Structure formats: C-alpha cells, structure tokens
Amino acid sequence: MTRADAIDRARKHFQSGEFLKILDRRVGYRTESQQPNSGEALRAYLVEELTPAFTALGFTTRLIEAPSGKGPYLLADYREDASLPTVLTYGHGDVVDGMEGEWRDNLDPWRTTTRGERVYGRGTADNKGQHSINMSALRVVREARGGKLGFNAKFLIETGEEIGSPDLRRVCDGLREELKADLFLASDGPRLSADRPTIFLGCRGGLRIHLDVNLREGGHHSGNWGGVLANAATVLSNAIACLVNEKGQMQFEALKPPRISNAIRSVLADVKVEPTADEPALSPNWGEEGLSPAERLYAWNTLEVLAMSAGNIASPANAIPGEAHAVLQLRFVVGTKIEQAIDAVRERLHANGFPMVEVSGAQAFAASRTDFDSPWINWAAESIQKTTGKRPAILPNFGGSLPNDVFSEGLGLPTIWVPHSYPGCSQHAPNEHILLPVTEEALTIMAGLFWDLGEKGARRA
C-alpha cells in the first residue's frame, strides 16, 4: 500500500458515514468538567469509549488518577520499535456546559445533527471531533501498512482542559519517562480560516486583571450629592483609559511584547484574517498601529475588558455608585514580562492619580511556542501541502490559549498543532459545530502526516 492508499482510506472512512457515527457516540457522553457531578461521565468516556478504540489500534492503555481528585487521564502507548521515531499526541474529552435549550431549533447538544455542511453537537469542535480525527487517521494508516504504523505513538487524553488543566503539569512531570518522544503533534483550536489548513506552534498566554473601586457603601442621591461625591464608575472608566485607549491600544510599555522578529513577520506576511459572512467583521482602526491584523492576533499583546459592573443596569437608581468593578484580560506572546504585569498596572494607575483602584491578578496561563528553526515545521508544512495542494498557514501561536507549555517547556518537545476547526465553529457557545468539508480534509491531512512519519521511521531504520 502507498501514501495515496492511506489517504483514500481516510476519505472512505468519512464518506461512508463511519466517522460521524463514532463522533455521535462520543458526543453523547455528557463530559461537562465544569459541573460538579460530571465525574462519572468523564471516567466513562475514557474507560468505555476510548480504551476499546485504542486497544483495537494495538495500544496499551492505563488510567491515571488526577492528583487533585478531579477528572482522570488516559495514557495510550503503542511501541513498534525503539529505533523508530516517537510521536506524542494529546486531546481532551471534557467539554463546556451543554447549554441545553439555547441551541438553534432546540437542537440536542448531546447528539450530532447535520444541517447542510455543519455537524452540530457539544464537543464536535472542542475537542472530541479533533482527537477523533487523529485517532481515525492512525487507524487508516495502520490498515494501509498491514497492521503497523512505522513509528511509535503515545496519546494522552485529559478530562480537565475546560477547567484550566489543573493537574496536567503534575501528571506529565510524573510520567516524564513514559512521555519521551521526538515530536508533539496534536489538534485543538481553529484554523486560520475554513479553507486554509493551518499549523500553529504554540499559544498566547492569558492573565486576568481585576480592578476594584470601593469608595463607600451604597449609592447616594445624584441630585443631592452629584458634583461633590466621587463616582466609582467614573473613576474606574478613566482608570481603564490609562491602560487601553478608545482604539484598543495599550497605553504603556510594560504590558507590550518584544519587537516582532523578522522571522515572525515573514511567516505572517501571507496570512490574511478574513472573516466569513457569519463571523464578525474586523473593526476598522482598532488595535496596535502599524501592524497587520495577523500580527495583532498572533504576534502581539492585547488588553481586553471582559466585564464591568456598577449600580444596577437592569433597574438603575438615581444614585451615585459607591463601588465599581472590572475584569480585564491580557493576552500575551512569548517574551512578555508577565511576572511584573500586576505591579506594572498598579504603578501605572497610581502614577496617574488612581491609588484608590485595587489591582489583583487571577487565572494566569503561560505563553509558549516552538522555535522557528525546528525542522519539524517544514516537514509538517510539506506533508500538508502534498496532501491538499494548499500551502498551510504557519502561525507562531494561535490567538487563544492551550496548555502547550506543559509539552514544549515541561517535556522539552517541539510542538506542532494542526487544528481541524475554524473560527466560526461556536465552541464554548450554543450551536458548536464542525464543517463537513474541513473534517474530510482534516482526516486526509492527518493520514498524510502519520504516513510521512512512518516514512521518516523507515529512513531511520
């Protein structure tokens, strides 16, 4: 059998309806890790659904309990020959809340429903659909090679990604020997666009910044006290304006990243951020000046206001609020001095006359990416182009966040992410879906990558 045979098997696996049947079964597990009663479903997904699937592929499996007592992990291990290359891949079986009753046409989030080119269901995009694509690709390559892969493979599935992967680093540290590999290759997040295959090398980090203004208890009549009492909401609004202006541009250097390197500018030069008709249009004149939309998304930092509160917006009283609160989020790339961020914000506000604003940080996650000189980048790009005839977009990191640092820094692996979703997939919202054409193409991409990894192994042997 040949590479073309493996890719043809991937297409037939999709066109026969077999892949969607598998995905429907996996979506049916209500693995909402944010819900306190989800433990049974999380465990069942790993034990009842994935363990038999990996066993059929020749993997040995082991369930690993989380140190915190939260959702367990599944480690699947396939060893063919110590002289062959080893790939570590990853996925997560947990999903966000199903949000029943909020989906279009009252669709059931725990079943897949196909409407046109969309397949709806919770987890179709994030992440059951994506790790299922990779598992199916392993299967067709193994079949095409007569029961062998041509490489060694390890697959780690967690069930706590949607609550911040609280145990992932400790688990990986404890499995350091078992997780040794030549390459980390996994799938999560969206492509640049539905029609362009994408590789990203890491992720932006994130830090939530809480701003709290507590001037006095309760509100006071705006007629009797207006003009002589400080308004907490006004103070907070102006404090935020010291950090980020009306065009979304950060107002002080401490939160900005290092200069964008020529290497990053080069790979982003042909990356166009072009929303589809059902996605929001880009805002004109928004964000850092002098940067392309791609550079703003994938190579720069942004400070966003996530939420604000003062008074009662549903039933406002004629009163000056005594307190106001806001939650901001800094999305940041590698090289940002994140350890100094909270102190820098506090100093900035104090220097501009806002010592009454309390500043605190929460929910931080790291930025990370593979070095651009890694030979695995060109290897993956050439494989994808050979399969699809399309030059993939190569992103230094994607705009959101993933626990990539656990693998790139913690385990010291080159990390390559090949996403199978697209920006308009509605992950984390009602109507989550995947696209049929993207899913079929993704199956062929991964079959090509796994086949080519086996060819690499043959040359090494």
Number of C-alpha atoms within 10 A of each C-alpha: 10 11 19 15 16 25 24 17 21 28 20 15 19 21 13 10 10 13 21 22 12 14 20 23 14 24 24 18 23 25 30 24 23 15 12 8 11 17 18 12 21 25 21 15 22 23 16 11 15 20 21 15 17 20 14 11 21 18 20 16 21 15 15 13 15 18 13 10 9 19 26 20 24 25 22 23 21 20 16 16 13 10 12 22 22 25 22 22 25 20 23 22 32 29 28 20 18 22 14 13 12 14 17 10 8 10 17 20 26 21 19 24 16 15 11 8 12 18 22 29 29 37 33 30 29 30 23 21 30 27 25 22 25 25 20 22 27 26 26 29 30 21 17 21 18 10 13 17 25 25 24 24 23 22 24 18 21 25 29 25 23 20 15 14 17 17 21 20 16 15 17 17 15 11 13 13 10 12 23 16 20 17 20 25 23 21 25 21 25 24 24 26 20 20 13 16 27 25 24 27 23 30 30 27 27 24 20 21 24 19 22 20 23 14 17 13 9 11 17 18 12 16 10 11 13 13 10 8 14 15 23 24 21 13 19 24 14 15 22 16 16 18 17 19 14 9 13 18 18 21 16 13 9 17 23 21 18 15 9 12 9 9 12 16 17 10 14 20 13 11 20 14 14 14 15 12 8 7 12 10 10 11 8 7 9 13 23 17 11 8 14 17 19 20 22 17 22 21 28 24 27 23 24 17 16 11 11 15 14 19 19 9 8 6 7 9 14 12 17 24 25 20 21 22 19 19 18 18 20 21 26 31 30 21 12 19 15 23 8 11 18 20 15 18 20 17 14 19 22 15 11 11 11 18 15 17 22 15 18 15 16 13 10 16 21 20 24 27 24 23 14 15 9 11 10 18 19 13 13 23 20 17 22 25 15 14 18 16 10 15 15 23 21 24 26 27 26 26 25 17 20 23 20 27 22 19 25 21 14 14 19 16 21 23 27 24 26 27 21 31 31 23 15 19 24 18 24 17 15 21 24 22 29 28 22 18 12 21 22 19 20 25 29 27 27 29 34 27 25 28 28 20 22 23 18 15 19 14 8 10 12
